[in-house]
Amino acid sequence: MFTASPSIIDPFVHTYSIVARDPDTGQMGVAVQSHYFSVGSTVPWAEAGVGAVATQAFANRDYGPEGLALLRQGRNAAQALEILLQQDEEHETRQVALVDAQGHVAAHTGSRCIASAGHARGDHFSVQANMMVDDSVWPAMKRAYEEAGGDLADRLIATLEAAQEAGGDIRGQQAAAILIVSGQQQQQWWHGRLFDLRVEDHPHPVEELKRLVSIRKAWLLFDRSNELALAQRYDEAVNLLRKAIELEPDITELQFRGSAILFMAGEAPEALALLRDAFAREPQWAELVPRLAAVGLMPDDPGLLKYILDQRSPGGDP
């Protein structure tokens, strides 16, 4: 039984959040913003192929892992929520929402949550907020999610943006987080995490979180490109790599590592162009070339290595 006074030990996580499942991909996620340092360490919980939980207000962290355990055991979102609340003598101070792998949603806003507080459920999602400027915040979040385009990450970010535009947390902004998992259950609970990003302290945390989401998307494209290249599906690999670099053209490491995919695909001129740009921006990447070759991560061919390192010089075109 949970008997401790929430005013003494429970995290003071008054916030707005969304839990959602994408019916097209099966992905599930949580996104949150609060005037609470490192909100991502408390509110969002998710497990691939199992579900997602947001626990907030006078937050009981146990709701996260215990809620997921109940979902993993076969309970639906409503059944899991009922059990969590029954076990908690302070449940009227809690705000919590769950979505399961079938898209069932359950949410609770306790009578002792600090106003303005409430939640709204939709198809495969729930939005919830407490200690808001007024009671327009969570309806604005619901509309935003339902009207947003793009993938699940895009829609979750759009929901947070709508909350802030509606006034958001009465105390202002500080931290934000997003956690998205695959719809396919994994052998290990920590596998299948697609996005696990936190902004611990920032004057505009949702804006910063959006920037990090874009970077993560670029690296996900790169990872898939690399897998395709290793499978000798070079046309697909190059196409995804180009999309990754187009999404985040200022990431030097993406260019440097992407050049290896282009070499594998027989696109040497494009690979060398990337390396020239990378070396011009950050010359230290050239120093890595012989070090990588020494441990088998690049061909240990003196002629090829010289050819690559020549890209450091202006006018070093092949």
VEXMIMAR-493184 format. One record per residue: residue in three letters; y, z, x of N, C-alpha, C in turn. Coordinates in steps of 0.05 Angstrom, whole numbers, plus 5000, padded with zeros to 4 digits. Each point is the difference from the previous one (the first is absolute). Layout:
// residues N
ALAYZXYZXYZX
...
***
This chain:
// residues 318
MET497650005017502450004983502550005018
PHE502149864991502549995014501850214988
THR500650215015501550234988502650055013
ALA500649885023502450075015502549904985
SER502250145004502549924987501049755012
PRO500749794984500949755012502650035015
SER501650204992502650035013499850115028
ILE497550095007499750125027498749815019
ILE497849874993498549845019499749704994
ASP500549924976499549724993502449825009
PRO499449775010502149825010502049934977
PHE502550015007502249964980500549704998
VAL498049854991500149715001500849894973
HIS502650024995501249894975500849715007
THR499149824984499949735010499549794977
TYR500049755007498949794982497949845015
SER498049924984497749855012498749824980
ILE498349835009498349834984497249995011
VAL498050014982497249945007499349754984
ALA498549825013499549744986497549875012
ARG498749844983497849835008500749714993
ASP499549825019500449714995497449894988
PRO500049924975497549904988499049755012
ASP501749845013499149755013498550055026
THR500950195016498850055026498350255000
GLY500450184981498750265001501350205018
GLN502149925015501450195017501350224984
MET500150245011501350234988501950125019
GLY502250114989502050125019501850204987
VAL501550135018502050204993502549935016
ALA502450024987502549995015501850224990
VAL501650115018501550254994502550015016
GLN502150124989502450075015500950284990
SER501150165019500950264993502050105020
HIS501750194992501650155018498250235011
TYR498049935015498150195011498949885025
PHE500350145022499249895026497049945000
SER499349765010497249925003498550014973
VAL501249884980498750014973497349875000
GLY499649815018497449865002497750175008
SER500650245011497850185009499050174976
THR501349984977499350174978499349854975
VAL501749814992499749884973497849794998
PRO499949805017498149774995497250055011
TRP498049944984497250015007498649764988
ALA498249885015498649774990497549955016
GLU497949894987497549935014499149744989
ALA499249825018499249734993497750014980
GLY500249844979498049994979499650244984
VAL501750205003499850254985502450064982
GLY502450015012502350054983502450085017
ALA502150084986502550095013501150234984
VAL501350195015501250244988502750045011
ALA501950084983502650105009500350294990
THR500550195018500350284992502750095009
GLN501750114982502850065006501050234983
ALA502750034999501450234988499450245019
PHE499150224989499050215017497149925008
ALA499949825020497649845004497650175009
ASN497849954988497550125009498549785015
ARG499950025027498849805016497049974993
ASP498750214990497249984994499449794979
TYR502049944983499649794980499349735012
GLY501049955024499349745013497149975007
PRO499050155019497249975008498150084978
GLU500650204984498250084979500049804977
GLY502349884994500149794980498349765008
LEU500249925026498449785009497150065000
ALA499350255007497250084999498849984972
LEU501650084980499149984972499649714992
LEU501949835008499749714994497649885014
ARG499550085024497749905016497450084986
GLN500050234987497650104987499549864973
GLY501949834991499649854976501750084976
ARG501750205004501950074978502249784999
ASN501049954976502349824998502650165005
ALA502249875000502650135006500650234982
ALA499649974974500650214980498250245004
GLN497449955005498150235004500750155026
ALA500749855021500750135025502550174997
LEU502049894986502550154996499550264984
GLU498449984979499450234984498750225016
ILE498249935018498750205017502050135019
LEU501649835012502050115019501950204986
LEU500949934976501950184986498650264991
GLN497549974992498550244991499650205022
GLN499849905024499550185023502550125011
ASP502349924991502650085012501650164980
GLU500450265006501550174983503049934999
GLU500949855021502849925001500449714992
HIS498349894983500149724994502649914986
GLU501450194988502449934986502349955020
THR499650075025502049935021499449745014
ARG497849874993499149765014500849744986
GLN500249805016500149734989498049835016
VAL498349864986497849875014499249754984
ALA499249795014499049764987497749895016
LEU498149884985497649885013499549734987
VAL498949825017498949754990497349965013
ASP498049924984497349965012499449715005
ALA497749955010499349725009499649814977
GLN499850104975499949834976502749964987
GLY502150135011502749974990500750204979
HIS498350204995500750224982502250175013
VAL501950094984502250155010500350264985
ALA500750225015500650254987502350135015
ALA501850144985502350135012500750264986
HIS501350185014500750264989502750085011
THR501850084983502650125008500150284988
GLY499850215016499950274991502750084987
SER499850194982502450094986502050155018
ARG499050095023501850145019500949825023
CYS499649744998501249815019503050004996
ILE501549965021502950024999501249744988
ALA501750024981501249774986501949855020
SER500349754994498649844980497349925010
ALA498050034983497249965008498549864978
GLY498349815008498349874980498449785013
HIS498249874985498449785010499749794978
ALA499149775009499549784981497649845011
ARG498149944982497649855008500249724990
GLY498849825015499749724993497249905006
ASP499749744999497449885005499350035030
HIS498150185006499050045027502150145018
PHE502050144989501950145017501350234985
SER501250185015501650224989502350055019
VAL502450054989502350085015500750284992
GLN501050165018500650284995502350095018
ALA501650184989502450095015500850284990
ASN501150165018501150264993502350075017
MET501750174991502650065013501749755004
MET500049834979501549765001502950054989
VAL501749805006502850024989500050024970
ASP498349834987499750024971497449874992
ASP499549984974497449914990499849694998
SER501849865013499849705000498349905023
VAL499350185019498749905025497349894995
TRP498250164988497249904997499849764981
PRO501649984978499949754985500949765016
ALA501950045018500949775017497849925019
MET498550205010497849945018497849844985
LYS499450084976497949864985500849714995
ARG502549954992500949734996499849845026
ALA500950125021500049865026497249915008
TYR498150184998497349935008498949784982
GLU500550014975498949804981501349735004
GLU502549995009501449755003499949895029
ALA499250165019500049915028497949795006
GLY500649835018498049805010498950085027
GLY498349835011498950055026497550165000
ASP499150105023497650155002500550294993
LEU497950175002500350284992502150145017
ALA500149955025502050135017502849934991
ASP500549744994502649924990500850144974
ARG498150034982500550124974500550305003
LEU498650135018500550285004502750055012
ILE500849845019502750035012502149944979
ALA499649804983502049944979500350234981
THR497950154995500150234983501650225012
LEU499750055026501650205014502949925000
GLU500649755004502749915001501450044972
ALA498449954979501150044973500750294995
ALA498250185010500550294996502650085013
GLN500549905025502450075014502549884986
GLU499749754991502349884986500750154974
ALA498050134988500550154976501150285005
GLY500350075025501150265008498250175017
GLY497349984995498150135018500150305000
ASP499150115022499950295005502950105000
ILE500550224985502750114998501050095027
ARG498250065019500850105026500649775020
GLY499349764993500349775017497449905012
GLN500249875023497749875012499350135027
GLN497549975008499250105027497549855011
ALA497850004984497549905011498649834979
ALA498349825009498549824983497349935012
ALA498149914984497449935010498649814981
ILE498249845011498349834984497250005012
LEU498050024982497250005007498549824981
ILE498849795011498549804984497249975012
VAL498050014983497349975010498649764986
SER497849915012498449784989498650094974
GLY499449814983498450064976497150035006
GLN499149945024497250025007499450265013
GLN498150154989499350265011498849965028
GLN500650195018499249985028498050225006
GLN498549965022498150215009501450255009
GLN502449975012501550235009502650014984
TRP500950234992502350024982502649915013
TRP500150015026502549925014500249705005
HIS497949854993500149715003501349874975
GLY500849755003501149864977502950064994
ARG501450125019502950054997501649755009
LEU501449884981501549765006502850065009
PHE501350194986502750095007499950315000
ASP500950115022500250295002502550065016
LEU502349994987502650005014501750234989
ARG501550125019501750234993502749975013
VAL502050084986502750045010500650294997
GLU500050155022500150294999502850114993
ASP502049875011502850094997501949775005
HIS501549924980501749765002502150004979
PRO502449915006502150004979499449814977
HIS498449795005499249814980497049955002
PRO498350194992497249985006498549774986
VAL500849934976498649784986500649745014
GLU502449965008500849765015498449985026
GLU499850235014498450005025497049954994
LEU499050124979497249964993499549704994
LYS501849874987499749724994499949835025
ARG501550085021500049865026497250045013
LEU499050244998497350055012497849864986
VAL500249974974498049854984499949715010
SER502449885004500049735010498749975027
ILE500450195018498749995026497050024997
ARG499250194983497150034995498749754989
LYS501449874982499049754989499649795022
ALA501949995018499749805022497650065017
TRP499550255006497650075016497449964985
LEU500050054974497749944984499349705001
LEU502149834999499649715002498949935028
PHE501150135020499049965027497150075003
ASP499350244990497250095002498149804987
ARG500749904977498349804986500049745016
SER502249925011500149765016498250025024
ASN500050245013498250045023497149984992
GLU499350124977497249994990499249714995
LEU501749844989499449724994499749845026
ALA501750065019499849865026497450065014
LEU499250254999497450075012497649874986
ALA500449944974498049864985500349705002
GLN501849915018500549725005501149854976
ARG501350144982501449884977503049975008
TYR500449825019502649995014502349924982
ASP499749814982502249914984501050234982
GLU498250154989500750234983501450225017
ALA498950045024501050205018502949945007
VAL500549755008502749935008502050024977
ASN499149924977501750014976500950294995
LEU498150195001500750284995501750115022
LEU499549935025501650095022502949914997
ARG500449754992502749904996501450164978
LYS498650074979501150154978500850285010
ALA498450125017500650265011502550005016
ILE500249805018502449985017502549934984
GLU499749844979502249934983501050254985
LEU498150184992500850244986501550195019
GLU499150035025501350185019500549865026
PRO501949825001500549845024501050155025
ASP500850254996501250155023498050185013
ILE497450004992498050175013498849855024
THR500950085023499149865025496950025003
GLU498950234994497150035004498449814982
LEU501149954977498749814981499949725013
GLN502149925013500149745013498050005024
PHE500250215016498350025024497049984992
ARG499250174981497150004993499349764983
GLY501949894985499449764985499549765017
SER501250005025499549775018497149975006
ALA498550225002497149985005498549854978
ILE500850054975498849864978500649705001
LEU502549945007500749725002498649865023
PHE499650135023498449895021497149944991
MET498850194986497349964989499949764982
ALA502149964984500149794981500849735012
GLY500449995026500849755013502949934996
GLU501750204993502949954996501550115024
ALA499449895024501350105024503049985000
PRO501249774992502949995001501450214983
GLU498950054977501250214982499550285013
ALA497750045012499550265013501950055023
LEU500549795016501850035023502950054990
ALA500749874978502750054989500450294991
LEU497950114988500150284992500350185025
LEU498549945021500150165024502749985013
ARG501249765001502649985012502050184985
ASP499949994974501850164984499550305004
ALA497450085001499450285004500950095028
PHE499549855021500850085027503050015002
ALA501449824987503050005001501150254987
ARG498850094978500950234986499450265014
GLU497450025009499150255012498249925024
PRO501149985023498649905024497550175007
GLN500050254991497750175008497349904989
TRP500149834979497549904989498649815020
ALA501549875017498849835021498450165020
GLU500850245005498650175019497250084989
LEU499749984974497450074988497949795004
VAL500949755004498149775001497850055020
PRO500650045026497750045019498550264995
ARG501250204988498650254994497949954978
LEU500849844980498149944979497749825010
ALA500749825018497949835011498050165017
ALA501050215013498250165016497950164985
VAL500550044974498150154983498749824979
GLY500349735004498549814984501449944973
LEU502550084997501349944974501649735001
MET500049885024501049735003498349875022
PRO499849734999498449875021501150065028
ASP498250095018500950065027499949755017
ASP501749814992500249745013502749985014
PRO500150005027502650015014501849774991
GLY498949774996501749774992501250044973
LEU498450104980501050054973502150225000
LEU499450225016501950225001502649925011
LYS500049835021502549915012501549834979
TYR498549834986501249834979501450174979
ILE498750224992501250174980502450155011
LEU499850105024502250165012502449825007
ASP499549755004502249815005501949984976
GLN499150094977501749994976502350205002
ARG500050175020502250195004502549865010
SER499749775013502349875012501349814981
PRO502749995000501449804984499049725008
GLY499549844980499149735006497149985009
GLY498550224995497249995008498249874980
ASP500849774989498549864980497549885013
PRO497849994985497549895011500449705005
***
